[in-house]
């Protein structure tokens, strides 16, 4: 009995200890769960703030990096201010608060699918955008999930696309031609830059060959958000010839990118981003730093991407539509506008365009005061050798340019004076920009040139002179030309499971390089180049010359591979290539010549092209 009493006493003594231990464990579990939940919500607040930053940046892109919510002095923009950033498509459910910030909010009881974090508690973010100067921006986003707050700041830079001779939002393949090329000016691509200037120039390559074409780039800045590649092209063809030279404009330092022609073959041997010496310090004489004294850089050397605008920038209701001084739509009628139809052989469809007589427009008094002409549908500019004043032409659809465009010496008097009178002109579209000679015929049915006619030299285009001092058969194009189609836009080149028109084998008539045979019927041979220029004629005896800049936004909305979805604002794939490029030499001069026009730039205090396309770059991100 005594022992039983002792056991009972001990049991009663340990009951409170066990109870305390149980309460302690439960308390720890409860608080541990609380800490875990708080950590999860803090992470969700972090990502909600990032979402707000990215939404604000995207809206800036859509508005050509030309708007904000607050002025440089911090004062909120009025709702009627044309510089106020707006969500034109109401895509994000934003509202402005009393301080001028854009606000998004989700409360318990709102549709569950509208939540960003699915946390079940209040979610909210608001952001403001300030441009302290014309070339900088600052986005501040304040976010809250439950009771936890996050504030993120993104600082960035804004520049003009026209400060560059060449810009590409993807992979830049313009320097893989079969002809000699010489470009002067700064160059940037967000993807890879391919520098391999040897490619079969299409069908006529069988009659005129170039064994060692030369590419010379004279630049202060050649940058790539990816790699700079010499040993292969974007379509997987290994380098088999050609010479590439880069010259630093400021210092004069010059060096080759050695390839097949110089005895350096394949990745790691050819001199490009894959070479072991490429990214080494300037103390290594074979590094890219040392060869070009800082003028050349890829991503591994610190080059960053530069965002361009979005497709919606050009759509009705978008930036260019809202700011246009003159709008062309389906209902537009005027003495300087005519509806024209013609067959586009490359797209294999009849197109209807509003043809704008630029000279007549200038004389009519309808020229846009703010220098911005916008079109909702396809247009063709004719009689455009001389412009009344600086102009940007923006279109949601295809743009055709017929005849000389913005000539330096459009009249005999200007040629005698020797002073160029061309204006600052920009043409931009998320679709294609076609260049046509003044002799282009408006056929309303397909009438392709046969192989025998090509061999016989029939059907060659011409471009007669405009005055006694103008050169014959020279198509002159001066300005900034920015399009939106993919690097490869011929459907026979797109290897995709949904594309029945892909042609797996290269070659036709002994040509085994970048040409695919699409069909051969009735004596008509249809081929497609890997990268087609936007021409529609046999240009063998026409020289194409000009100054300005080129840009590729790569933001087109492409149709399905049958092109059934193609419309004015949905771009068809090319059915085949329907042009012959200029010969290597025409009348003893290069068949193609183009150089940068520095008076397009926004630097050095020069006035910009009206409503010119901007580029944005993220520079610094931090938490407050």
GICORBEL-V248186 format. One record per helix or strand. SS is the DSSP state (@ for helix, = for strand). FROM is the first residue (numbers start at 0). LEN is the number of residues. If there is no record, write none. Layout:
BEGIN
ss:SS from:FROM len:LEN
ss:SS from:FROM len:LEN
END
This chain:
BEGIN
ss:@ from:1 len:61
ss:= from:67 len:1
ss:= from:69 len:1
ss:= from:75 len:1
ss:= from:83 len:1
ss:= from:94 len:2
ss:= from:101 len:5
ss:@ from:111 len:3
ss:= from:122 len:11
ss:= from:135 len:10
ss:= from:147 len:13
ss:@ from:160 len:3
ss:= from:165 len:3
ss:= from:171 len:1
ss:= from:180 len:4
ss:= from:186 len:3
ss:= from:192 len:2
ss:@ from:202 len:4
ss:= from:213 len:6
ss:= from:221 len:3
ss:= from:227 len:2
ss:= from:231 len:1
ss:= from:237 len:1
ss:= from:242 len:6
ss:= from:253 len:3
ss:@ from:259 len:3
ss:@ from:287 len:5
ss:= from:295 len:2
ss:@ from:298 len:3
ss:= from:306 len:1
ss:@ from:310 len:3
ss:@ from:318 len:5
ss:= from:325 len:3
ss:= from:336 len:8
ss:= from:348 len:9
ss:@ from:357 len:7
ss:= from:371 len:4
ss:= from:378 len:4
ss:= from:390 len:5
ss:= from:398 len:4
ss:= from:404 len:1
ss:@ from:411 len:6
ss:= from:424 len:5
ss:= from:432 len:4
ss:@ from:450 len:6
ss:= from:459 len:1
ss:= from:473 len:10
ss:= from:489 len:1
ss:@ from:490 len:3
ss:= from:506 len:2
ss:= from:510 len:1
ss:= from:514 len:7
ss:= from:523 len:6
ss:= from:537 len:1
ss:= from:542 len:10
ss:= from:557 len:1
ss:= from:570 len:1
ss:= from:573 len:1
ss:= from:576 len:1
ss:= from:579 len:1
ss:= from:584 len:2
ss:= from:588 len:2
ss:= from:591 len:5
ss:@ from:597 len:3
ss:= from:613 len:10
END
